[in-house]
Amino acid sequence: MVGPNLNQVTIRRTDDWLMNWLEDPSAVKPGTLMPKFAWTEGDREALIAFLHQLAKPVDKDNLLKGGGSQAEIGEKLVKAYQCFACHAIAGEAGRALYPDLTTVKQRRDPDWEKSWLADPAKLKPQTFMPNFHLSPAEIDAIVSYLYR
């Protein structure tokens, strides 16, 4: 896989972030494999509009209220947010560049993971990990899934 699945990229990134990325990826993430294209501002706006059409809103309220254990709800949230666009998780592809979340419990404790999911840049300024602005209930469910 050359690049991540972009179906849900507009729920992970703002339009301003995407505009900057599409204008000059290496200025946003030095060393990225994403090439710089000679797109006009209009081209970038059209591409972002297309990406918005691909996105499916995450119905977190229904997922959180739905049946199942905390871990099962967390798994549904991980799939809805498409965390595997970057991370390998329990057989989902991911990218080798980013941590494999299948084994995160061997490297980090649950409290650290909760802090990370609440605000990645607070723990690691300049991280490429976006802030999903997850609710405490979402974070608890996702951590329950990752640490099952």
Secondary structure, DSSP 8 states (H G I E B T S, - for coil): --S---TTHHHHS-HHHHHHHHH-HHHHSTT-S-------HHHHHHHHHHHHHH-----HHHHHHSSS-HHHHHHHHHHHTTGGGTS-BTTB---TTS--GGGGGGTS-HHHHHHHHH-HHHHSTT-S-------HHHHHHHHHHHT-
